[in-house]
Amino acid sequence: MATFFVLSCAATEYSYPKNLSQYAPLAASRVSTFGESPLEGLVHRTLYNMSSFGVFDHLAFTVNGSAVVLFGEAFHPFLKEDAAELVAALPGVGQVVNLITFLPNSPADNSIRIAVFRAIYSHPSMSSYSTVGSGGAIHIVVNGGKVSLEGEVGSNVDSRRALSLARGLPGVVSVTNHLTVGH
């Protein structure tokens, strides 16, 4: 049985501005039948603990037997290859298909990333998502002015609030809400 799982994690700085994702919150959203195979848990832990995985990245994977397919969007330049190499080295992984795409490091998209990050994480009722163990982090994926909110929140109200806060910011063309509500 194939399994789909989405991850969200913290990143270290590279050559990007420090305020983008250096201290991003950690979380994993539940979008699958996670836990049906030990390999799923191993892949999840491996990707979850990558130091280059940040609040402006979105990773997902499927596991079908010993084959792992990685997909999502990466802002950090090393994330795509690092993820594939780490997963390929795991015991039980026979094949890795890497479909992770890169997000543009453009001034316009970076401005949107910062604006959405500030709007969401500085809101008094959303600040709990900036700490580990709060039900999940909201990840902000920006490509060509289009914003996608990924991750897990504690309630439908928080999901709608994050969407509302991201809309209407300068440069934002559209916002898609992929936030899931945790249990």
CORRAMO-V512025 format. One record per backbone hydrogen bond with DSSP energy under -1.0 kcal/mol. CO is the residue of the C=O (numbers start at 1). NH is the residue of the N-H. E is the energy in kcal/mol with one decimal. If there is no record, write none. Layout:
co: {CO;CO}
nh: {NH;NH}
e: {E;E}
This chain:
co: {3;5;7;8;17;18;21;21;27;33;37;38;39;40;41;42;43;44;45;47;50;51;54;55;58;59;60;61;62;63;64;66;66;67;68;69;70;71;72;73;74;78;79;80;81;82;83;84;85;87;90;95;97;101;106;107;108;109;110;111;112;113;114;115;116;117;118;123;123;126;127;128;139;141;143;145;146;147;148;149;150;151;153;155;156;157;158;159;160;161;162;163;166;169;174;176;180}
nh: {63;61;59;27;20;22;11;24;8;36;41;42;43;44;45;46;47;48;49;50;53;12;57;140;73;7;71;5;69;3;67;94;95;64;97;62;99;60;101;58;103;82;83;84;85;86;87;88;89;90;93;68;70;74;110;111;112;113;114;115;116;117;118;119;120;121;122;126;127;129;130;131;150;148;146;173;143;176;141;178;139;180;182;159;160;161;162;163;164;165;166;167;169;172;147;149;153}
e: {-1.0;-2.4;-1.4;-2.2;-1.9;-1.1;-1.2;-1.4;-1.5;-1.3;-1.2;-2.0;-2.8;-2.8;-2.6;-2.1;-2.6;-3.0;-1.7;-1.5;-1.3;-1.3;-1.9;-2.4;-2.3;-3.4;-2.6;-2.3;-2.1;-1.0;-1.8;-2.7;-1.6;-2.6;-2.5;-1.9;-3.5;-2.8;-2.5;-3.0;-2.9;-2.6;-2.6;-1.8;-2.6;-2.6;-2.4;-2.5;-1.3;-1.6;-1.7;-2.7;-3.1;-3.0;-2.8;-2.1;-1.8;-2.7;-2.4;-2.4;-2.9;-2.6;-2.8;-2.5;-2.6;-2.7;-1.8;-1.7;-1.1;-1.9;-1.9;-1.2;-2.7;-2.6;-1.4;-2.7;-2.1;-2.7;-2.6;-2.6;-3.7;-2.4;-2.9;-1.8;-2.6;-2.5;-2.6;-1.9;-2.5;-2.7;-1.8;-1.7;-1.0;-2.0;-3.1;-2.9;-2.8}
